């Protein structure tokens, strides 16, 4: 009988172990379901973060495009500024030429006026001398 007792003891132990495992499984089931629920929530949170990342990537791409457009606009402004400086330098050069020509013409006019003044003085002196000579001749004749 000892073998029968031994088998019964083993069978009893096996039944106790199975019952214990079933109890543990029942106790673990809510924890497992809770973990499964947390996993679902984490998956939703990850999907939300992934969506936000996509939106941020799109926003960043938009900012890069705007920056590129601003850079092109700035380069255009710099080109216009260079052109304006070139035109300004040309205008300064032309103004200098005009001022030089004006000074030359002014000098020519002053030289001509001086020559006219000398001619006028000479003519007045000659006229006065002739008038005196005519007066002297009239005096001799009369």
C-alpha positions as CSV (number, residue, x, y, z in Angstrom):
1,X,0.0,0.0,0.0
2,X,2.8,2.2,0.4
3,X,2.9,2.6,-3.3
4,X,-0.7,3.5,-3.5
5,X,-0.3,6.0,-0.7
6,X,2.7,7.4,-2.4
7,X,0.7,7.7,-5.7
8,X,-2.2,9.3,-3.9
9,X,0.1,11.7,-2.1
10,X,1.6,12.6,-5.4
11,X,-1.8,12.9,-7.0
12,X,-3.0,15.0,-4.1
13,X,0.1,17.2,-4.4
14,X,-0.5,17.5,-8.2
15,X,-4.1,18.5,-7.7
16,X,-3.0,21.1,-5.1
17,X,-0.4,22.4,-7.4
18,X,-2.8,22.6,-10.3
19,X,-5.3,24.4,-8.1
20,X,-2.6,26.7,-6.9
21,X,-1.6,27.4,-10.5
22,X,-5.2,28.1,-11.5
23,X,-5.5,30.5,-8.5
24,X,-2.3,32.3,-9.6
25,X,-3.6,32.4,-13.2
26,X,-6.9,34.0,-12.1
27,X,-5.0,36.5,-10.0
28,X,-2.6,37.2,-12.9
29,X,-5.4,37.6,-15.4
30,X,-6.5,41.1,-14.2
31,X,-2.8,42.2,-14.0
32,X,-2.3,40.9,-17.5
33,X,-5.4,42.6,-18.8
34,X,-4.2,45.8,-17.0
35,X,-0.9,45.5,-18.8
36,X,-2.7,44.9,-22.1
37,X,-4.7,48.0,-21.5
38,X,-1.6,50.0,-20.6
39,X,0.0,48.7,-23.8
40,X,-3.0,49.9,-25.9
41,X,-2.8,53.3,-24.2
42,X,0.9,53.5,-24.8
43,X,0.3,52.6,-28.5
44,X,-2.3,55.4,-28.8
45,X,0.1,57.8,-27.1
46,X,2.9,56.7,-29.4
47,X,0.6,57.2,-32.4
48,X,-0.3,60.6,-31.1
49,X,3.4,61.5,-30.7
50,X,4.1,60.1,-34.2
51,X,1.4,62.3,-35.6
52,X,2.8,65.3,-33.8
53,X,6.2,64.5,-35.1
54,X,4.8,64.4,-38.7
55,X,3.2,67.8,-38.1
56,X,6.4,69.2,-36.7
57,X,8.3,67.9,-39.7
58,X,5.8,69.5,-42.0
59,X,6.0,72.8,-40.1
60,X,9.8,72.6,-40.2
61,X,9.8,72.0,-44.0
62,X,7.5,75.0,-44.3
63,X,9.9,77.1,-42.3
64,X,12.8,75.9,-44.5
65,X,10.9,76.9,-47.6
66,X,10.1,80.3,-46.1
67,X,13.7,80.8,-45.1
68,X,14.7,79.9,-48.7
69,X,12.3,82.4,-50.1
70,X,13.5,85.1,-47.7
71,X,17.1,84.4,-48.7
72,X,16.2,84.8,-52.3
73,X,14.4,88.0,-51.6
74,X,17.3,89.3,-49.6
75,X,19.7,88.4,-52.4
76,X,17.4,90.3,-54.8
77,X,17.5,93.3,-52.5
78,X,21.3,93.1,-52.3
79,X,21.4,93.0,-56.2
80,X,19.2,96.0,-56.4
81,X,21.4,97.8,-53.9
82,X,24.5,97.0,-55.9
83,X,22.7,98.3,-59.0
84,X,21.6,101.5,-57.2
85,X,25.2,102.1,-56.0
86,X,26.5,101.6,-59.6
87,X,23.9,104.1,-60.9
88,X,24.8,106.5,-58.0
89,X,28.5,106.3,-58.9
90,X,27.6,107.0,-62.6
91,X,25.6,110.0,-61.6
92,X,28.4,111.3,-59.4
93,X,30.8,110.9,-62.3
94,X,28.4,112.8,-64.6
95,X,27.8,115.5,-62.0
96,X,31.6,115.9,-61.7
97,X,31.8,116.2,-65.5
98,X,29.0,118.8,-65.6
99,X,30.7,120.8,-62.8
100,X,34.0,120.7,-64.7
101,X,32.4,121.9,-67.9
102,X,30.4,124.6,-66.0
103,X,33.7,125.8,-64.4
104,X,35.4,125.9,-67.8
105,X,32.5,127.8,-69.4
106,X,32.4,130.2,-66.4
107,X,36.1,130.9,-66.9
108,X,35.6,131.4,-70.7
109,X,32.7,133.9,-70.0
110,X,34.8,135.7,-67.4
111,X,37.7,135.9,-69.8
112,X,35.4,137.3,-72.5
113,X,33.9,139.8,-70.1
114,X,37.5,140.9,-69.1
115,X,38.4,141.2,-72.8
116,X,35.2,143.3,-73.4
117,X,36.1,145.5,-70.4
118,X,39.6,146.1,-71.8
119,X,38.1,146.8,-75.3
120,X,35.6,149.2,-73.8
121,X,38.3,151.0,-71.8
122,X,40.4,151.2,-74.9
123,X,37.5,152.5,-77.0
124,X,36.6,155.1,-74.3
125,X,40.2,156.3,-74.2
126,X,40.4,156.5,-78.0
127,X,37.0,158.3,-78.1
128,X,38.1,160.8,-75.5
129,X,41.4,161.4,-77.4
130,X,39.6,161.9,-80.7
131,X,37.1,164.2,-79.1
132,X,40.0,166.3,-77.8
133,X,41.7,166.3,-81.1
134,X,38.4,167.3,-82.8
135,X,38.0,170.1,-80.3
136,X,41.5,171.2,-80.8
137,X,41.0,171.3,-84.6
138,X,37.8,173.2,-84.2
139,X,39.6,175.7,-82.1
140,X,42.3,176.2,-84.7
141,X,39.8,176.6,-87.5
142,X,37.6,179.0,-85.7
